[in-house]
């Protein structure tokens, strides 16, 4: 990190922030740091694997932006068909549209817990940071060779961006789903396309 990576001090009551959404740890992606965002210490080691492969496509059900569905996950209005999830996707909705299932196995010699983190890489057109944290969960303490299946939910809002004057806007295109022990300790990667209908 260098002086150019921080907002300089000023005597003026007005400070201009030019970094936009690339602030804090997001603005330091690709630069050397001692402790990356999400970093933690453990006496043991964990193996990550998909509990269930992520859906290839998230497809809206013909809803207008901002319209709520009332559906949760793959309930009455959601379901899987041909690798796609018809999730009742609505812009800015807090309804769950996909659950990412991750199995964590303690492959070390002592018991321990892990905080699994789910980040998204937005499509380039969304003009978002290279990684955005969207969900995380801590396992119970796991004995050596013990596993736990963790489900991390994604909502319509997780797949949306905020625009001044317009509100939440759903991003469309290919998202990268990045799962790891920190923002730089990546263990699993998948691509999920959000279609327009």
Secondary structure, DSSP 8 states (H G I E B T S, - for coil): --GGGS----SSS------TT--GGGGGTTS--SS-TT----SS-EEEEEEE---SEEE--S--TT------TTSTT-EEETTEEE----TT--SEEEEEEEEEEE-SSS-B--EEEEEEE--GGG---S-EEEEEEE---B-TT-EEEEEEEEETGGGEEEETTTEEEE--EEEEEEEESSSS-EEEEEEEEEE--
